[in-house]
Each structure stands twice: as structure tokens, then as C-alpha cells.
Amino acid sequence: MDTVFIRGLQVETVIGIFEWERRIRQRVRIDLEMHADVARAAATDAIDDALDYKAIGKRIIAFVGESEFQLVETLAEHVAALVRKEFGVSWLRLTASKPGALRGADDVGVTIERGTQGSS
């Protein structure tokens, strides 16, 4: 199985557990790997035969931008479920993070895997 990926997708959203975090928008970063069979798209050179990463990215931006989760874990779970359901992705690995959220660290977050590897 092949992998289609989106790295470093940044979205402003309301996220956090503290009262001050609920009043501002913060940047989150999404990295996404999705299993897909790209052979047909490669053969036809047609977007209709491909996993459309632009459409996926736009959908994630809209969803995350409108969300107001407290935990990055919850955000990751909901984005993964959305991608699997709306785009027919059988397996994905998603990292959701909050750059600069912890003093002394570049980034903090969570990586989850959902679905079955090797399935189409």
C-alpha cells in the first residue's frame, strides 16, 4: 500500500483547558499519512482516481478552524474519524500538536493511528 501525506498543515483554532486559552485562537499543526493505492491515479493521471490531498486539507482546515476542543487528543481523534469517513481512508497516522505550548519545547502533541494497514 502506498502513502499519501500532508505535513505541517497549520490552523488557528480555540484549543486548551485554561480559561485564557478559551478566549484566544492558537495555532495547531497537523501531520497526516494515509494509505492509498496510487497505481490507478498514476496510470490515468486523473484526480478522480487519486486521494485528493487538497480536498482533505481544505476539509481539515474548515473543521479544525471551527472547533473548540480542550485537548489535542480529542482534536486528533475527531480529525482522524472525519478523514476516514468522508474520504474512505482505511488507515491513517495523524499527529496533532501545539507548537510553543510548553516552555523549552518546540512542539507538544499526540500521534494516533486508526484503521487497518494494508487494506484498501
C-alpha positions in Angstrom: 0.0 0.0 0.0 1.2 3.5 -0.8 1.1 6.5 1.4 -0.3 10.0 0.6 0.7 12.6 3.2 0.1 16.1 4.3 2.8 17.6 6.6 2.8 20.8 8.6 -0.8 21.9 8.0 -1.3 24.8 10.3 -4.7 26.0 11.5 -5.8 28.7 14.0 -8.4 27.4 16.5 -9.6 27.5 20.1 -7.9 24.8 22.0 -6.8 24.3 25.6 -8.0 23.7 29.1 -7.2 27.0 30.7 -9.7 29.9 30.8 -7.3 32.2 28.9 -7.0 29.6 26.2 -10.7 29.5 25.7 -10.6 33.3 24.8 -8.0 33.2 22.1 -7.1 31.3 18.9 -3.9 29.2 18.9 -2.0 27.5 16.1 -2.2 23.8 15.8 -0.2 21.7 13.4 -1.5 18.5 11.6 0.7 15.9 10.0 -1.2 13.2 8.2 -0.2 9.9 6.5 -2.9 7.9 4.7 -2.8 4.6 3.0 -4.0 4.7 -0.6 -3.3 2.7 -3.7 -1.9 5.3 -6.1 -1.4 2.9 -9.1 -4.6 3.8 -10.8 -4.1 7.5 -10.4 -0.5 7.2 -11.7 -1.8 5.3 -14.7 -4.6 7.6 -15.6 -3.1 10.9 -14.4 -6.7 11.8 -13.3 -7.5 13.4 -10.0 -10.8 11.4 -9.8 -8.6 8.3 -9.4 -6.4 9.8 -6.6 -6.8 10.5 -2.9 -7.3 14.3 -3.2 -5.0 15.8 -0.6 -6.1 19.3 -1.5 -9.8 18.4 -0.7 -8.7 16.7 2.5 -6.6 19.6 3.6 -9.3 22.1 2.9 -11.8 20.0 4.9 -9.4 19.7 7.9 -8.8 23.4 7.8 -12.5 24.2 7.9 -13.2 21.6 10.6 -10.3 22.5 12.9 -10.9 26.2 12.4 -14.5 25.9 13.7 -13.7 23.5 16.5 -13.3 24.4 20.2 -11.8 21.3 21.8 -10.0 21.3 25.1 -7.5 18.5 24.4 -5.3 18.0 21.4 -6.1 14.3 21.8 -9.8 15.0 21.2 -8.9 17.1 18.2 -6.8 14.3 16.7 -9.5 11.7 17.2 -12.2 13.8 15.5 -10.0 14.7 12.6 -9.0 11.1 12.1 -12.6 10.0 12.1 -13.6 12.7 9.7 -10.9 11.8 7.2 -11.6 8.1 7.4 -15.4 8.5 7.0 -15.5 11.3 4.4 -12.6 10.3 2.2 -12.7 6.5 2.6 -9.3 6.2 4.1 -8.7 2.7 5.5 -5.6 3.6 7.6 -4.0 6.8 8.8 -1.4 8.1 11.1 -2.2 11.6 12.4 -0.1 13.9 14.5 -1.8 16.9 16.1 0.4 19.4 18.0 0.6 22.8 19.6 3.9 24.5 18.7 5.3 26.5 21.6 2.8 25.2 24.2 5.5 24.1 26.6 8.4 26.3 27.6 11.6 24.7 26.5 10.0 22.5 23.8 9.5 23.3 20.1 6.2 21.3 20.0 3.9 19.1 22.0 1.2 16.8 20.8 -0.1 13.3 20.1 0.2 10.8 17.3 -2.6 8.3 16.7 -3.1 5.5 14.2 -6.6 4.4 13.1 -7.7 1.7 10.8 -6.1 -1.4 9.3 -2.8 -1.2 7.5 -2.7 -2.9 4.1 -6.4 -2.5 3.4 -7.8 -0.5 0.5 
